[in-house]
Amino acid sequence: MVVAELATNAVRHSRSGGERGWFGLEVTMAEIAYVAVTDLGGGCVPTIRSEMPGCEPREGGYGLLTVSKLALTMGLHGSSEDGFTVWADMDLRRPRQSDAVQQATLVS
């Protein structure tokens, strides 16, 4: 799901979705997996939408919020001109016993 969301965002919100567009995918599998998608830029800075009343996302807009809830941590680097890389560290070990949902902080 995380790969699908990051890749979809690259295609929908950057030049990656245009003619001759492309995006890069990097996955490192370990107990803590690293997933990163690099786009071609041209869009807005990727942000995690707020869940606070009155700050609801526009149509859709929940993808990075969902990723942030699944990830240990996530972040981005780059620019609208050169492209962004959005990454997430995912814990592939056994699920925690706690039912508490934690949201990862977006770092750059």
N, CA, C and O of each residue as an XYZ file, in Angstrom:
432
protein
N       0.811     -1.183      0.000
C       0.000      0.000      0.000
C       0.863      1.259      0.000
O       0.537      2.230     -0.683
N       1.951      1.255      0.751
C       2.809      2.429      0.834
C       3.433      2.724     -0.529
O       3.440      3.873     -0.972
N       3.952      1.701     -1.191
C       4.538      1.899     -2.524
C       3.484      2.441     -3.482
O       3.753      3.377     -4.234
N       2.297      1.863     -3.462
C       1.226      2.300     -4.360
C       0.865      3.760     -4.118
O       0.676      4.515     -5.071
N       0.769      4.160     -2.870
C       0.405      5.545     -2.555
C       1.482      6.518     -3.007
O       1.174      7.533     -3.632
N       2.736      6.224     -2.700
C       3.818      7.134     -3.083
C       3.957      7.213     -4.597
O       4.172      8.297     -5.139
N       3.837      6.087     -5.286
C       3.933      6.076     -6.749
C       2.753      6.827     -7.382
O       2.937      7.593     -8.328
N       1.556      6.605     -6.861
C       0.380      7.307     -7.376
C       0.532      8.807     -7.212
O       0.206      9.564     -8.126
N       1.019      9.246     -6.070
C       1.232     10.680     -5.852
C       2.230     11.244     -6.849
O       2.036     12.346     -7.361
N       3.298     10.502     -7.132
C       4.297     10.969     -8.096
C       3.656     11.189     -9.462
O       3.938     12.185    -10.127
N       2.800     10.268     -9.880
C       2.166     10.364    -11.199
C       1.092     11.451    -11.223
O       0.967     12.172    -12.213
N       0.324     11.573    -10.157
C      -0.783     12.539    -10.126
C      -0.333     13.972     -9.900
O      -0.947     14.899    -10.427
N       0.724     14.171     -9.129
C       1.043     15.518     -8.652
C       2.373     16.067     -9.132
O       2.850     17.063     -8.590
N       2.989     15.449    -10.134
C       4.264     15.964    -10.639
C       4.359     15.727    -12.141
O       3.459     15.148    -12.749
N       5.444     16.176    -12.721
C       5.684     15.951    -14.147
C       5.855     14.468    -14.465
O       5.849     14.085    -15.635
N       6.005     13.638    -13.454
C       6.127     12.193    -13.681
C       4.908     11.629    -14.397
O       5.018     10.617    -15.089
N       3.755     12.257    -14.246
C       2.538     11.793    -14.886
C       2.332     12.318    -16.288
O       1.347     11.978    -16.943
N       3.258     13.150    -16.757
C       3.131     13.723    -18.090
C       3.769     12.853    -19.156
O       4.274     11.762    -18.888
N       3.728     13.371    -20.374
C       4.341     12.659    -21.489
C       5.833     12.442    -21.217
O       6.543     13.363    -20.813
N       6.281     11.239    -21.441
C       7.669     10.832    -21.199
C       8.061     10.935    -19.721
O       9.242     10.993    -19.379
N       7.054     10.957    -18.863
C       7.308     11.026    -17.427
C       7.751      9.683    -16.867
O       7.504      8.634    -17.462
N       8.400      9.729    -15.731
C       8.849      8.526    -15.040
C       9.005      8.864    -13.563
O       9.024     10.036    -13.187
N       9.113      7.858    -12.745
C       9.453      8.048    -11.336
C      10.379      6.915    -10.940
O      10.376      5.846    -11.552
N      11.169      7.161     -9.912
C      12.089      6.148     -9.403
C      11.534      5.519     -8.141
O      10.853      6.174     -7.351
N      11.832      4.244     -7.959
C      11.406      3.503     -6.771
C      12.617      2.824     -6.162
O      13.377      2.149     -6.856
N      12.793      3.003     -4.873
C      13.858      2.323     -4.140
C      13.241      1.620     -2.943
O      12.519      2.236     -2.159
N      13.523      0.336     -2.803
C      13.032     -0.442     -1.675
C      14.199     -1.224     -1.103
O      14.890     -1.933     -1.835
N      14.421     -1.105      0.176
C      15.423     -1.888      0.883
C      14.680     -2.738      1.904
O      14.055     -2.212      2.824
N      14.752     -4.044      1.737
C      14.032     -4.958      2.620
C      14.917     -5.380      3.788
O      16.040     -5.847      3.597
N      14.402     -5.212      4.973
C      15.046     -5.624      6.224
C      13.941     -5.591      7.281
O      12.775     -5.371      6.953
N      14.299     -5.806      8.533
C      13.281     -5.691      9.581
C      12.626     -4.316      9.534
O      11.420     -4.180      9.739
N      13.438     -3.301      9.263
C      12.920     -1.960      9.004
C      13.150     -1.712      7.515
O      14.284     -1.506      7.082
N      12.079     -1.732      6.743
C      12.179     -1.556      5.295
C      12.169     -0.068      4.964
O      11.475      0.723      5.604
N      12.949      0.293      3.956
C      13.004      1.660      3.445
C      12.316      1.671      2.085
O      12.667      0.886      1.204
N      11.345      2.551      1.914
C      10.618      2.697      0.651
C      10.715      4.162      0.248
O      10.403      5.047      1.046
N      11.146      4.428     -0.990
C      11.258      5.802     -1.460
C      10.817      5.894     -2.909
O      11.096      5.004     -3.712
N      10.128      6.973     -3.236
C       9.726      7.266     -4.610
C      10.223      8.669     -4.937
O      10.006      9.615     -4.181
N      10.895      8.781     -6.083
C      11.407     10.062     -6.561
C      10.624     10.454     -7.806
O      10.491      9.662     -8.738
N      10.103     11.691     -7.819
C       9.339     12.169     -8.969
C      10.151     13.204     -9.750
O      11.301     13.488     -9.417
N       9.539     13.755    -10.783
C      10.212     14.727    -11.647
C       9.956     16.173    -11.253
O      10.395     17.086    -11.952
N       9.262     16.398    -10.159
C       8.986     17.761     -9.724
C       7.857     18.391    -10.511
O       7.134     17.717    -11.245
N       7.718     19.700    -10.345
C       6.685     20.439    -11.053
C       5.398     20.595    -10.270
O       4.492     21.305    -10.708
N       5.300     19.960     -9.144
C       4.087     20.053     -8.336
C       4.348     20.798     -7.038
O       5.375     21.456     -6.870
N       3.408     20.679     -6.139
C       3.540     21.299     -4.814
C       4.401     20.429     -3.908
O       4.706     19.278     -4.221
N       4.782     21.012     -2.781
C       5.528     20.258     -1.784
C       4.583     19.235     -1.152
O       3.517     19.611     -0.665
N       4.950     17.944     -1.148
C       4.090     16.936     -0.520
C       3.904     17.243      0.968
O       4.871     17.518      1.679
N       2.666     17.192      1.422
C       2.368     17.464      2.832
C       1.366     16.453      3.364
O       0.573     15.881      2.616
N       1.421     16.247      4.672
C       0.452     15.397      5.355
C      -0.707     16.283      5.771
O      -0.521     17.275      6.477
N      -1.872     15.930      5.343
C      -3.068     16.716      5.673
C      -3.448     16.524      7.135
O      -3.206     15.472      7.728
N      -4.040     17.554      7.691
C      -4.500     17.510      9.071
C      -5.830     16.777      9.175
O      -6.635     16.794      8.244
N      -6.051     16.137     10.314
C      -7.346     15.516     10.599
C      -8.225     16.418     11.459
O      -9.336     16.035     11.825
N      -7.735     17.612     11.783
C      -8.492     18.513     12.648
C      -9.735     19.025     11.924
O      -9.691     19.267     10.718
N     -10.841     19.192     12.650
C     -12.053     19.738     12.032
C     -11.760     21.088     11.384
O     -11.080     21.934     11.965
N     -12.282     21.276     10.179
C     -12.049     22.514      9.446
C     -10.794     22.478      8.597
O     -10.567     23.379      7.789
N      -9.976     21.452      8.767
C      -8.724     21.326      8.011
C      -8.724     20.066      7.154
O      -7.666     19.545      6.801
N      -9.909     19.583      6.825
C     -10.011     18.344      6.071
C      -9.336     18.500      4.714
O      -9.304     19.597      4.157
N      -8.803     17.418      4.188
C      -8.153     17.488      2.881
C      -9.159     17.716      1.772
O     -10.346     17.420      1.906
N      -8.643     18.259      0.654
C      -9.508     18.344     -0.529
C      -9.844     16.921     -0.962
O      -9.443     15.962     -0.303
N     -10.563     16.782     -2.041
C     -10.941     15.447     -2.512
C      -9.733     14.530     -2.486
O      -8.668     14.883     -2.994
N      -9.895     13.362     -1.899
C      -8.734     12.493     -1.677
C      -7.909     13.126     -0.571
O      -8.455     13.596      0.427
N      -6.598     13.138     -0.747
C      -5.740     13.844      0.187
C      -5.414     13.108      1.461
O      -4.746     13.666      2.332
N      -5.862     11.869      1.604
C      -5.596     11.118      2.818
C      -4.413     10.172      2.686
O      -4.038      9.525      3.663
N      -3.815     10.075      1.503
C      -2.775      9.084      1.248
C      -1.561      9.204      2.133
O      -1.168      8.234      2.782
N      -0.946     10.403      2.173
C       0.249     10.555      3.007
C      -0.102     10.481      4.489
O       0.725     10.066      5.301
N      -1.305     10.875      4.843
C      -1.751     10.719      6.232
C      -1.795      9.241      6.590
O      -1.342      8.846      7.664
N      -2.334      8.428      5.701
C      -2.378      6.983      5.925
C      -0.979      6.402      5.997
O      -0.687      5.596      6.881
N      -0.102      6.804      5.072
C       1.284      6.329      5.095
C       1.935      6.705      6.422
O       2.653      5.897      7.010
N       1.692      7.917      6.893
C       2.304      8.361      8.151
C       1.855      7.514      9.336
O       2.596      7.363     10.307
N       0.654      6.964      9.261
C       0.158      6.115     10.344
C       0.747      4.712     10.278
O       0.836      4.026     11.296
N       1.147      4.287      9.090
C       1.740      2.960      8.926
C       3.249      2.967      9.133
O       3.826      1.941      9.493
N       3.885      4.094      8.915
C       5.346      4.190      8.936
C       5.891      4.460     10.333
O       5.225      5.055     11.179
N       7.126      4.002     10.547
C       7.849      4.403     11.761
C       8.214      5.869     11.658
O       8.047      6.634     12.608
N       8.712      6.250     10.501
C       9.046      7.639     10.210
C       8.987      7.811      8.706
O       9.077      6.838      7.958
N       8.837      9.041      8.268
C       8.830      9.330      6.840
C       9.362     10.726      6.625
O       9.442     11.524      7.559
N       9.724     11.015      5.399
C      10.262     12.334      5.114
C      10.333     12.599      3.631
O       9.886     11.796      2.812
N      10.904     13.741      3.302
C      11.063     14.109      1.913
C      12.278     15.000      1.769
O      12.719     15.655      2.713
N      12.806     15.002      0.550
C      13.843     15.963      0.201
C      13.709     16.267     -1.273
O      13.158     15.469     -2.031
N      14.209     17.415     -1.680
C      14.139     17.820     -3.068
C      13.451     19.154     -3.220
O      13.330     19.925     -2.268
N      12.994     19.419     -4.455
C      12.349     20.693     -4.755
C      11.359     20.494     -5.895
O      11.386     19.479     -6.591
N      10.482     21.485     -6.076
C       9.528     21.426     -7.179
C      10.241     21.483     -8.523
O       9.746     20.945     -9.514
N      11.392     22.128     -8.561
C      12.141     22.248     -9.816
C      12.837     20.944    -10.190
O      12.781     20.516    -11.343
N      13.494     20.312     -9.217
C      14.316     19.127     -9.490
C      13.627     17.805     -9.182
O      14.104     16.750     -9.598
N      12.525     17.848     -8.466
C      11.819     16.641     -8.071
C      11.959     16.362     -6.591
O      12.911     16.805     -5.948
N      11.010     15.631     -6.063
C      11.001     15.253     -4.655
C      11.208     13.754     -4.508
O      10.791     12.967     -5.358
N      11.848     13.380     -3.432
C      11.873     11.992     -2.991
C      11.101     11.940     -1.686
O      11.456     12.617     -0.721
N      10.059     11.149     -1.655
C       9.279     10.924     -0.435
C       9.593      9.505      0.015
O       9.505      8.565     -0.775
N       9.958      9.350      1.286
C      10.394      8.046      1.793
C       9.670      7.701      3.089
O       9.154      8.570      3.792
N       9.651      6.411      3.377
C       9.046      5.921      4.619
C       9.830      4.713      5.110
O      10.240      3.867      4.317
N      10.033      4.637      6.406
C      10.612      3.461      7.048
C       9.458      2.648      7.627
O       8.658      3.152      8.415
N       9.388      1.391      7.224
C       8.292      0.521      7.623
C       8.815     -0.616      8.490
O       9.792     -1.272      8.127
N       8.183     -0.854      9.621
C       8.579     -1.932     10.526
C       7.919     -3.234     10.064
O       6.701     -3.385     10.157
N       8.727     -4.171      9.566
C       8.203     -5.440      9.066
C       8.243     -6.552     10.115
O       7.888     -7.696      9.831
N       8.680     -6.204     11.335
C       8.658     -7.201     12.403
C       7.231     -7.424     12.850
O       6.310     -6.761     12.374
N       7.053     -8.355     13.761
C       5.708     -8.652     14.262
C       5.012     -7.381     14.721
O       5.652     -6.495     15.288
N       3.696     -7.279     14.479
C       2.951     -6.096     14.933
C       3.050     -5.930     16.444
O       3.143     -6.901     17.196
N       3.028     -4.700     16.851
C       3.050     -4.395     18.281
C       1.773     -4.864     18.927
O       0.738     -4.965     18.268
N       1.834     -5.154     20.214
C       0.654     -5.600     20.958
C      -0.313     -4.453     21.218
O      -1.502     -4.678     21.443
N       0.191     -3.234     21.188
C      -0.641     -2.074     21.480
C      -1.597     -1.795     20.332
O      -1.241     -1.962     19.165
N      -2.799     -1.374     20.659
C      -3.772     -0.975     19.650
C      -3.627      0.489     19.299
O      -4.307      0.983     18.399
N      -2.747      1.192     20.001
C      -2.585      2.619     19.758
C      -2.019      2.864     18.368
O      -1.099      2.174     17.929
N      -2.571      3.839     17.691
C      -2.092      4.227     16.364
C      -1.209      5.442     16.530
O      -1.611      6.441     17.127
N      -0.005      5.350     16.000
C       0.902      6.483     16.063
C       1.082      7.036     14.669
O       1.107      6.283     13.695
N       1.210      8.361     14.564
C       1.453      8.994     13.282
C       2.917      9.382     13.215
O       3.445      9.996     14.141
N       3.575      9.025     12.117
C       4.976      9.376     11.917
C       5.075     10.865     11.657
O       4.181     11.456     11.052
N       6.147     11.466     12.109
C       6.426     12.869     11.838
C       7.124     12.966     10.489
O       8.037     12.192     10.199
N       6.691     13.921      9.662
C       7.316     14.139      8.366
C       8.571     14.968      8.585
O       8.511     16.067      9.137
N       9.701     14.440      8.155
C      10.967     15.147      8.298
C      11.553     15.390      6.935
O      11.260     14.671      5.980
N      12.390     16.415      6.844
C      13.041     16.698      5.561
C      14.516     16.946      5.780
O      15.247     17.203      4.823
